[in-house]
Amino acid sequence: MPPVNLTTLDGVSLDALTIGNALVDVLATVDEAFLVREKIVKGSMNLVDIQRSKHLHSLVNSRTEMSGGSAANTAYGLASLGGRAGFIGKISADRLGESFSRDLEAVGVKFFPGATCATEDTGRCLIVVTPDGNRTMNTFLGAASLLDAADISKTAVQSAAVVLLEGYLFDKDAAKDAFRTAAEYAHAAGRKVALTLSDSFCVDRHRDDFLSLVKNDIDILFANEDELKALYQVKSINDGLHQLRDDCEFAAVTRNEHGSVVIDGDEVVIIDAEPVDSVVDATGAGDMYAAGFLYGFVRGKPIEQCGKIGSLVASEVITHMGPRPLVSLTTVVPNDLLRV
């Protein structure tokens, strides 16, 4: 069946609605010894309590603060491409919560906050970047982790062609219920549901639940090579792809400098990585890839072009510090790929 332009479906006012952790990102450069001293696994996402978060923040000097979270970054990338994006997440009525909300709206992302949290501070994530560009995250989830099914707006979900669920949010049972509720609302309106696995350590913690979600509720899966192998407990990407094709109709698996593999049913396409002079910070590369892929997908572009747009967008964000592009992404992607 040929691709369908989902932006023209009845009732669609958003290309994608993303659901995830509403976090304020704090970025800092560190040396390898910092990770050793603090006993942090390089490249991982570590959940920390408020005391550990404050301790780690006290150890870094030069840092950059911005609203973030994986799903919110993807929404930002989609908006930067000229797409229509929305975000659902939970914040507190504090300075960081106000900053998060204001920042999203300023970049053109429609924010659908859940009920304001009265018991936890707005979440924040310290992202430390080593000289090789690898990023390690230390996350205090705070209010973000308390998102539940009651926070999911049915109207917002059904206004979007695609709903993207962020795997990082999967650490609480209430959030799992929220994901299933969002998927139910989306499919009832004929929309597509996407999931990003987010982190191999997260997959290890919740493998059975992730597998159930992928098999029963997900139309589009985003993962990197390590996450895919963790999901299916296999040693090779080919074995993982073989199983994934039985579970999910569409998928994009990123492989760093080796590019990505995209799947549309029986069609499997290898996408080359876009060349860059140097990798400064890999933070947000997967989030931006998903933004580019979804931009093409909802406009009915062939799967190869969706992957190409994703690769181009990801190549911009890895050339500088921070998870968001420094230029409009419409200047990164050729016009012939942006046009419907």
Secondary structure, 3 states (H helix, E strand, C coil): CCCCCHHHCCCCCEEEEEECCCEEEEEEECCHHHHHHCCCCCCCEEECCHHHHHHHHHHCCCEEEEEECHHHHHHHHHHHCCCCEEEEECCECCHHHHHHHHHHHHCCEEEEECCCECCCCCEEEEEEECCCCCEEEEEECHHHHHCCHHHCCHHHHHCEEEEEEEHHHHHCHHHHHHHHHHHHHHHHCCCEEEEECCCHHHHHHCHHHHHHHHHHHCCEEEEEHHHHHHHHCCCCHHHHHHHHHHHCCEEEEECHHHCEEEEECCEEEEECCCCCCCCCCCCCHHHHHHHHHHHHHHCCCCHHHHHHHHHHHHHHHCCCCCCCCCCCHHHCCCHHHHCC
